[in-house]
Amino acid sequence: MVDHPTAAFSTCDLCDVHKADDSGAFRVLPPGFLHYGGKGAFCGPVATVKCFEDNTLVKAALDTPGQGRVLVVDGGASLRRALVGGNLAAAGARNGWAGVVVNGCVRDAAELRAAAVGICALGLMPLPTEKRNEGQSDVAVQIQGVWVRPGDWLYADEDGIVVSATSLLG
């Protein structure tokens, strides 16, 4: 179980400390992600799902013990289907996930706000996905041009999202 208090970090402060890091270990996701979940700031080790307009593997992941992790979903930046909705947000909160970052859309805005989990996505779309049992889990994904790998650490707050190869909090 990972237990990092979300009040203990600021993505701006993390960027100030690591701005000269040219090793690739510290990365910043581009702007464009909006907060929809009940937690405005969250962090944890990364688990990944790569899928396109099919959230079968997203559901499977959020139905497992999250242990304070952050699920990063590479939905190919599709704005045509929602990969996370109220039921999956509730499952993530119930199962101990710190957050979900979706390179795509979410739905059920009021239910997402009520869930005790951080959720960032590109936008809202009321259409659900089709279930085709397609996609990959625990693979490196490229989110808006930035590589995110299973086991990386992700930090999200109202200023942005940063990713590191190692934990940045003591």
N, C-alpha and C positions, 0 to 999 in steps of 0.2 A: 504494500500500500504506500502510495506517495502522499506526503502531507506537507505541501508548501502553502503557507497562507498567502492568498492572492494580494493582500494589502502590503506584502513585503517587497513588491517590485513595481517598477514603472518601466514601460518599454522605452520611454525617452531616456531614462537613466541608463538602461542597458545599452542603448545605442551610443550614448556619450562615452561609456567605458570601452566599448568594442568597435568604435567607428574606424579605427585604423587597422582592424583585423582584415588582412587580405588573404588569409589562408583558406577561406571558404567555410570555415567552421561556424561562423556567425553570419546569418542571413536575415534580411528583412523582406517580408511580403509587400508587394506594391499596395497602394491605397485602393479602396473599392469594396473592401469587406465591411459589412454592416453588422451590428450586434442585435440579436433577436432573443437570446436566452435570458433566463432569470439571473444569471451571474454576468456582471459587466467585465470582470477580469478573471482570468483563469490561466493555469499553467500545468504542465505535466509532460511525461514522456509520451512520444508519439506512437500511435498505431495507425496504419493506413488501409484505405480501400480505394481501388481504382475501378470506376464503373461509369456507364453512360446511360442515363435515363432509365436505370434499373437499380432500385435500392435494396435488392435481396441481401447483398453482403453487408450493407450498412445496418440493416435490421439484425442480421446474425451477429455482428460485432457488438452492437449496443445491448443485445440480450445477454451478453457475457459479462462477468465481473470486470469493471473498468479499472479498478485499483488506482484511481487518480490519474489515469491516462487521458490524452486528448486524441480523439479520432479525427484524422485528416482525410477528407473524402475528395478525391479528384474526380469530379463529375464532368470533366472536359469543358468547364465554364458554360455548360448548356443552360439556357434561360427558358427552356421549353417544358421542363418537368421538375417537380420538387423532390429532392432526395431525402429530406427529413421533414417530418411533421410533428404534430402534438404527441402522438402515441410513441414515436421513437424518442422524442425529447424526454418524455416521462420515463421511458425504459432506461435511457442513459443516466438520468438523475437517480433512479431507483437502484441501478447497478453500479454506482460509484464512479462514473466517468466525470472528469473535470470539465470537459468541453468537447465541442465538435466544430471543426472548421470545414465548410463546404465550398468547394470551387464549383458553384452552381447555386441552385435555388432551394428555398425552404418554404413551408406553408403553415397555416394554423398559427398566425402571429400571436394571438392572445394566449394560446396554449403554450407556445414557446416561452413567452414572458413569464408564465406561471411555473415553469420547470426550473428546478434548482440545478441548472447546468448552463455553462457558457455555450453560446451558439453564434457563430459568425458565418455569413454567407454573402453571395453577391446580390441577392434580391429575393423577393417573394413571388411565388407562382402557385396558383391554386390547383393546377393539374397534378395528380399523382403520377408516379412512374408506372411502367409496365413491368411485370415480374417475369423475367426471362432466365433467372439464375445465371447471369453473366457477370463477369468482372474478376478482379484479383484482390487478394488481401495480403498485407504485409510485404508490399513491394515499394521501391522508391517511386515517388510521384513528383511530377513537375507542376507546381501551383503558380500560375501567372508568371512562368519563367524561372521560378525558384525551386531548386530541388529540396524535397523533404523526405527523410528516410525513417523507417521504423527505428525507434530507439533514440532519435533526436529529441530535443526538448523544445517545446513550444510555449511561448508567453504571449498572451493577448490581453490588451486593455483598450480603453477608449481611444488611445493614440495610435494603435496599430498592432501588428503581429510580427514577432521575431522568432527565429528558429536557431538553435545552437546544437552542435554535435554533442555537447556535454551540458550538465546542469549548471546554471549560472547563479544559483542561490545556495548559500552555505547551510 
